[in-house]
């Protein structure tokens, strides 16, 4: 990312998103994805009642998270448990989570 | 490293090598002592070993708890109703030991902050580079008069059980419920927030009311809430109180509890004293009193950090939630129910606080800064009847504190709720109490305990 684009990104996104995107370290995705593990098991392996996160590609996981988080103007937002979770993450964080889980 | 240490590290290395967790030869040793083997402390110990293996550090973790095993508070209301047992909710530290955590059963006598050593009551000592305190809660009866003619103070307290730590008090409250005559009255009291498990007391009310409705249908459950309203899942619990348990529950918000008195010769003639929401003194009779008192951080946190490292009211540990390190005492981290926080005091989110603390310690000990914007999530399923449940969830993010009056930055950061409908209000299930949620609750609990103890 060029210096100019970095400045623009910092100016255009909320601070948390900018922080995640700019300073992404090797274990940032691991830490964010650890929020999934209470239900989806320590390494994302399948658990009764919860889909396996391991073995999926990053784009599949990102796609599912964005689908759950989707807000359609004029429609009541989804209120199920994962929708509430998915909407709390920035796009940069979802990408970090997906990249980490895809590596498992 | 002398010869004895070298041989010891070889032995440790060969044992750990079996599980693939052998640290790099010559890696810097980091001793972490975790005090408290509940949901937060156990998770911290586990993830320090899991993640420490790839950190380039030789992370040595000791977990100290007064008990040989952990009894889950989650689902323990179902022990009161006879649906499950304490034995079924008991978790051991076997898997943790398998990961290379040294598990110690013992009572912490003192933390020597200057020399960074934890000393146990039996004299054993454990030096640390980083100390994680996860002592949970203690109870504060100081504003209450609990007295019975013929009983010692401790006996009187035990006779009005909180059952807010799963164990003997849970068994005692169950015994008292079973001993009720149809038509007897049960009083339960809810302390002012913050306390362990925001939906817990309302779930407790549903558990007791459900059991009474099925077994002592002429009995009443009188719920005395120090809070101005139902503070968690107001829609779901409001419906449970006003519809499902309309004939059993009487709910009174805004109550100031004063005490409980009786004569040990007539234990089923207790008198509960309180100020009602309007400030008027009221007494009410009850055969069983489930008294959930005001709460504070567990003793080890109070003793180690007080008074400068505690909130102004002396109850909770002041930590920077980017790493959970004490704001006053470097090298001491506090996680779980004992901290001063906007995050709820509960096992599921305590598990996540622990992971953030473990990751921050590994980064700090590697000479790096903690992750700048940690996220935690809270999720909790609550039984409403033996066959139905609801859920509650919220997500928190480390971000700038804003003065609610002026809208200006306060220059500090803490974990703040970023989810909800609307944002800032924890989301409760829109489908209400259901069998599907009860089924999901069992799976959620099983998975949470695997991520913590497995």
Interface residues (C-beta under 8 A of the other chain):
Chain A: X15 X16 X19 X20 X23 X25 X27 X28 X30 X31 X32 X34 X35 X37 X38 X39 X40 X41 X42 X47 X48 X49 X50 X77 X79 X80 X81 X84 X85 X87 X88 X89 X93
Chain B: X47 X50 X51 X348 X351 X352 X355 X356 X359 X362 X363 X368 X371 X372 X373 X374 X375 X376 X377 X379 X391 X393 X394 X395 X397 X398 X399 X400 X418 X419 X420 X421 X427 X429 X430 X439 X440 X443 X444 X446 X447 X448 X450 X451 X454
